[in-house]
Amino acid sequence: QVQLVESGGGLVQPGGSLRLSCVASERIVGIYFMGWYRQAPGKERELVARIRSGGLSNYADSVKGRFTISRDSAKMTVHLQMNSLKPEDTAIYYCNLQLGSLDYWGQGTQVTVSS
């Protein structure tokens, strides 16, 4: 059972930056996706950004140009650099590892953007 541990959430003012990190407990061999989803109160969980084991990434339209996902495959770590944060980015951010038909989730980290 792969475990995902997130870090880096917190409170930030609009226009500020945060960096989230997630590390997997095991090294994965093969094709997989690691990324970030978020869920705001009263809303469904949505994809923020993810990166494939080969390096290709994709982003939600709402974060393009502001967020950057990166990875260290040797350390099974993925980072999400979030710049120009907006109040609507406020949510619980969950790390996700998708391996074939299996989905693994972190416990979530709160990101609050408020003045």
C-alpha positions in Angstrom: 0.0 0.0 0.0 1.6 3.2 -1.2 1.4 6.1 1.2 1.5 9.8 0.2 2.6 12.5 2.6 1.9 16.1 1.8 3.4 19.3 3.2 3.4 23.0 2.5 -0.1 24.2 2.9 -1.1 27.3 4.9 -2.5 30.8 4.9 -1.4 33.3 2.4 -2.6 36.7 1.1 -3.9 37.1 -2.4 -1.1 37.4 -4.8 1.2 35.4 -2.6 2.9 32.0 -3.2 3.0 28.6 -1.7 4.8 25.4 -2.5 3.3 22.0 -1.8 5.2 18.8 -1.7 4.2 15.2 -1.7 6.4 12.1 -1.3 5.4 8.6 -2.0 6.5 5.8 0.4 7.6 3.5 -2.4 9.4 3.9 -5.7 7.1 3.1 -8.6 8.4 1.5 -11.7 6.4 1.9 -14.9 3.9 4.4 -16.1 2.1 6.4 -13.4 0.7 9.9 -12.8 1.4 12.0 -9.7 -0.4 15.2 -9.1 -2.7 17.4 -7.1 -6.4 17.7 -6.8 -8.3 20.1 -4.7 -11.7 20.3 -3.1 -13.3 23.5 -1.9 -16.3 23.6 0.5 -19.5 22.5 -1.3 -17.7 21.6 -4.5 -16.5 18.5 -6.1 -12.8 17.4 -6.1 -11.1 18.7 -9.2 -7.8 18.1 -10.9 -5.3 20.9 -10.4 -2.2 19.5 -12.1 -0.5 16.2 -12.7 2.6 14.9 -14.2 3.3 11.6 -16.0 6.2 9.4 -15.2 7.7 10.4 -18.5 7.5 14.1 -17.6 4.5 15.3 -19.5 2.2 17.5 -17.4 -1.3 19.0 -17.6 -3.1 21.7 -15.7 -6.6 22.9 -15.0 -7.4 26.0 -17.1 -7.9 28.0 -13.9 -4.3 27.6 -12.8 -2.4 27.7 -16.1 0.3 30.3 -16.0 0.2 30.5 -12.2 1.0 27.0 -10.9 3.9 24.7 -11.9 4.2 21.0 -11.2 7.5 19.4 -11.0 8.9 16.1 -9.8 11.9 14.2 -8.6 11.3 10.7 -9.9 14.3 9.2 -8.0 12.8 10.5 -4.7 9.2 9.8 -5.8 8.4 13.5 -4.9 6.1 15.9 -6.7 5.9 19.6 -6.0 3.3 22.2 -6.8 4.6 25.8 -7.0 1.6 28.1 -6.7 2.1 31.8 -7.5 -0.4 34.7 -7.8 -2.8 32.9 -5.5 -6.4 34.0 -5.5 -9.1 33.5 -2.9 -10.8 31.0 -5.2 -7.8 28.8 -4.9 -8.8 28.2 -1.3 -9.3 24.4 -0.8 -7.9 21.3 0.6 -5.2 20.0 -1.8 -4.8 16.3 -2.1 -1.8 14.5 -3.6 -2.7 11.7 -5.9 -0.8 8.8 -7.4 -2.5 7.0 -10.2 -1.0 3.6 -11.1 -3.1 1.7 -13.7 -6.5 1.3 -12.2 -5.3 2.1 -8.7 -5.6 5.5 -7.1 -3.7 6.5 -3.9 -4.5 9.7 -2.0 -2.7 11.8 0.6 -4.5 13.1 3.7 -4.9 16.6 2.2 -3.4 19.9 3.1 -5.3 23.1 3.6 -4.5 26.1 1.5 -6.3 29.3 2.4 -5.9 32.5 0.4 -7.3 35.5 2.3 -6.4 39.0 3.4 
